[in-house]
């Protein structure tokens, strides 16, 4: 008997549908790029008077011109960043006459620079379209708070693919009616008219609950209960 039960249990287990709980995109799934890092280099208003301005930059030089789709890093007390990119053009003008292009204008990392929120979080910078034929990237770091004299980025990584966050695979495997019912249940809100008209009332004539409700007159003497 025990062997037959185990056999039936194994058959039912193999017949169950298997759902794949995995996302269609992950940074580790795309190809990473090799590069060298220079900096952070502080930016001064005057070269002779080196006064801290709360601004510096990190320069990333790729080993070969490539397509860049995403930049990931860990923040260390940087309030905001901007990304400049330099494209490689072998048939175009010389190296010195090329201009830096703005990839990311101003990305806020710390909403309040004087506080700890976002000071050591992980961030991802990407564009809607990939930056093609990029040879260098320059990340401008800003920290207006005078209390944070040291700020930079850690664990910088570059990826070629632009992230496309689509629906997870396990949602595609679920039946359509189950997804619709779940969405409808989450989006359901009680109607104000329904709350006014449909209030819970106890039916005194019914005794299915095991008790009978009886109205006590106003002139009833409560001492009789004792």
C-alpha positions as CSV (number, residue, x, y, z in Angstrom):
1,X,0.0,0.0,0.0
2,X,2.8,2.4,0.9
3,X,4.6,1.8,-2.4
4,X,1.4,2.5,-4.4
5,X,0.7,5.7,-2.5
6,X,4.3,6.9,-3.2
7,X,3.9,6.0,-6.9
8,X,0.7,8.0,-7.2
9,X,2.2,10.9,-5.3
10,X,5.2,11.0,-7.8
11,X,2.8,10.9,-10.7
12,X,0.8,13.8,-9.5
13,X,3.9,15.8,-8.7
14,X,5.3,15.3,-12.3
15,X,1.9,16.4,-13.7
16,X,2.0,19.8,-11.9
17,X,2.9,22.7,-14.1
18,X,6.3,24.3,-13.4
19,X,6.4,28.1,-13.3
20,X,9.7,29.9,-14.0
21,X,10.2,32.8,-11.7
22,X,12.8,34.8,-13.5
23,X,12.9,38.3,-15.0
24,X,13.5,38.9,-18.7
25,X,16.4,41.3,-17.9
26,X,19.2,41.4,-15.4
27,X,22.4,43.5,-15.5
28,X,24.5,40.4,-15.1
29,X,22.9,38.8,-18.2
30,X,24.3,41.6,-20.5
31,X,27.9,41.9,-21.6
32,X,30.1,44.0,-19.4
33,X,32.8,46.4,-20.8
34,X,36.5,46.7,-19.8
35,X,37.8,50.2,-19.0
36,X,40.3,52.2,-16.9
37,X,39.4,54.7,-14.2
38,X,40.9,58.1,-13.6
39,X,40.0,60.1,-10.6
40,X,38.1,61.4,-8.8
41,X,39.8,64.6,-9.9
42,X,38.6,67.8,-8.0
43,X,37.4,70.7,-10.2
44,X,38.7,74.2,-9.2
45,X,37.5,77.5,-10.4
46,X,41.0,79.0,-10.4
47,X,44.1,76.9,-10.9
48,X,46.2,79.1,-8.6
49,X,43.6,79.2,-5.8
50,X,42.7,75.5,-5.1
51,X,39.6,76.0,-3.1
52,X,37.2,73.0,-2.7
53,X,34.1,73.6,-4.9
54,X,32.2,70.5,-4.0
55,X,32.6,69.2,-7.6
56,X,34.9,66.6,-9.1
57,X,34.9,64.1,-12.0
58,X,35.7,60.5,-12.8
59,X,36.9,59.6,-16.3
60,X,36.3,56.1,-17.8
61,X,38.4,55.2,-20.8
62,X,37.2,52.1,-22.7
63,X,39.7,49.7,-24.2
64,X,38.0,50.1,-27.6
65,X,35.0,52.1,-28.9
66,X,31.9,50.3,-27.9
67,X,28.1,50.7,-27.3
68,X,27.2,51.7,-23.7
69,X,23.7,51.0,-22.5
70,X,23.9,51.2,-18.7
71,X,26.2,52.3,-15.9
72,X,25.8,50.9,-12.4
73,X,27.7,52.0,-9.3
74,X,27.6,52.3,-5.5
75,X,27.3,55.8,-4.2
76,X,29.5,57.3,-1.5
77,X,28.1,60.6,-0.3
78,X,27.6,62.1,-3.8
79,X,24.6,64.3,-4.1
80,X,24.1,64.3,-7.9
81,X,25.9,63.2,-11.1
82,X,26.1,64.1,-14.7
83,X,27.4,61.9,-17.5
84,X,29.4,63.2,-20.5
85,X,30.4,60.9,-23.4
86,X,33.1,61.2,-26.1
87,X,32.5,59.3,-29.3
88,X,35.2,57.9,-31.5
89,X,35.2,58.9,-35.1
90,X,38.3,57.6,-37.1
91,X,37.2,59.2,-40.3
92,X,36.2,62.5,-38.8
93,X,38.1,65.4,-37.2
94,X,41.2,64.9,-35.0
95,X,41.1,63.9,-31.3
96,X,41.4,67.4,-29.8
97,X,38.6,69.0,-31.8
98,X,35.8,66.6,-30.8
99,X,33.2,67.8,-28.2
100,X,31.8,66.0,-25.2
101,X,28.1,65.2,-25.4
102,X,25.7,65.2,-22.5
103,X,24.4,61.7,-21.8
104,X,22.7,62.3,-18.4
105,X,22.1,65.9,-17.5
106,X,21.6,65.7,-13.7
107,X,20.7,62.6,-11.8
108,X,19.9,63.2,-8.1
109,X,21.3,60.6,-5.8
110,X,20.7,62.3,-2.5
111,X,17.6,64.4,-2.2
112,X,18.9,66.0,0.9
113,X,22.7,66.3,0.7
114,X,23.1,67.0,4.5
115,X,21.4,63.7,5.4
116,X,22.3,60.0,5.0
117,X,19.5,59.1,2.6
118,X,20.9,57.6,-0.6
119,X,24.5,58.2,0.5
120,X,25.6,54.5,0.1
121,X,22.9,53.1,-2.2
122,X,23.3,51.3,-5.6
123,X,22.2,53.2,-8.7
124,X,21.8,52.6,-12.4
125,X,22.1,55.1,-15.2
126,X,20.8,54.3,-18.7
127,X,19.4,56.0,-21.7
128,X,16.4,55.1,-23.9
129,X,18.8,54.5,-26.8
130,X,22.3,53.1,-26.4
131,X,25.3,55.4,-26.7
132,X,27.1,54.0,-29.8
133,X,30.8,54.2,-30.6
134,X,31.8,55.6,-27.2
135,X,35.5,55.9,-26.3
136,X,35.4,57.9,-23.0
137,X,32.9,58.7,-20.3
138,X,33.2,61.5,-17.8
139,X,31.0,61.4,-14.7
140,X,30.7,64.8,-12.9
141,X,30.2,64.4,-9.2
142,X,28.6,67.1,-7.0
143,X,28.2,67.5,-3.3
144,X,27.1,71.0,-2.1
145,X,27.2,70.1,1.6
146,X,30.4,71.3,3.3
147,X,30.2,68.5,5.8
148,X,30.9,65.8,3.1
149,X,34.5,66.6,2.1
150,X,35.0,63.1,0.7
151,X,32.6,61.8,-2.0
152,X,33.1,59.4,-4.9
153,X,31.6,56.4,-6.7
154,X,32.4,52.7,-6.1
155,X,32.0,49.4,-8.0
156,X,31.5,51.1,-11.3
157,X,30.4,48.8,-14.1
158,X,29.5,49.4,-17.8
159,X,27.1,47.2,-19.8
160,X,26.4,47.2,-23.5
161,X,22.7,46.4,-23.6
162,X,20.0,48.9,-22.8
163,X,17.7,47.5,-20.0
164,X,14.2,46.5,-21.2
165,X,12.0,45.6,-18.2
166,X,9.2,43.5,-19.6
167,X,6.6,41.4,-17.9
168,X,8.1,38.5,-15.8
169,X,7.9,35.1,-17.3
170,X,5.8,33.7,-14.5
171,X,3.0,36.2,-15.3
172,X,3.0,34.9,-18.9
173,X,2.6,31.3,-17.7
174,X,-0.4,32.0,-15.4
175,X,-3.9,31.6,-16.9
176,X,-5.5,34.8,-18.2
177,X,-8.6,34.5,-16.0
178,X,-6.4,34.3,-12.8
179,X,-4.5,37.4,-13.8
180,X,-7.7,39.3,-14.5
181,X,-9.4,38.3,-11.3
182,X,-6.3,39.2,-9.3
183,X,-6.0,42.6,-10.9
184,X,-9.7,43.3,-10.4
185,X,-9.5,42.3,-6.7
186,X,-6.5,44.6,-6.1
187,X,-8.1,47.5,-7.9
188,X,-11.5,47.1,-6.2
189,X,-12.7,50.0,-4.1
190,X,-16.0,50.1,-2.0
191,X,-18.6,52.4,-3.4
192,X,-19.9,55.2,-1.1
193,X,-23.5,54.5,-2.0
194,X,-23.1,50.9,-1.2
195,X,-21.7,51.8,2.3
196,X,-24.8,54.0,3.0
197,X,-27.5,51.5,1.9
198,X,-26.0,48.1,2.8
199,X,-25.3,48.1,6.5
200,X,-25.1,44.9,8.5
201,X,-28.4,44.2,10.3
202,X,-29.1,41.3,12.6
203,X,-32.3,39.4,11.7
204,X,-34.2,38.8,15.0
205,X,-36.5,36.2,13.6
206,X,-33.7,33.8,12.6
207,X,-32.2,31.5,15.2
208,X,-29.6,29.7,13.0
209,X,-26.8,31.2,15.1
210,X,-28.0,29.5,18.2
211,X,-29.5,32.5,20.1
212,X,-32.6,34.6,20.1
213,X,-32.5,38.4,20.4
214,X,-35.4,39.9,22.4
215,X,-36.1,43.6,22.9
216,X,-36.2,44.7,26.6
217,X,-38.9,47.3,27.5
218,X,-37.7,50.6,28.8
219,X,-39.6,50.2,32.2
220,X,-38.0,46.8,32.9
221,X,-36.5,46.5,36.4
222,X,-32.9,45.2,36.2
223,X,-33.0,44.1,39.9
224,X,-35.1,41.1,38.9
225,X,-32.1,39.5,37.1
226,X,-30.3,39.2,40.4
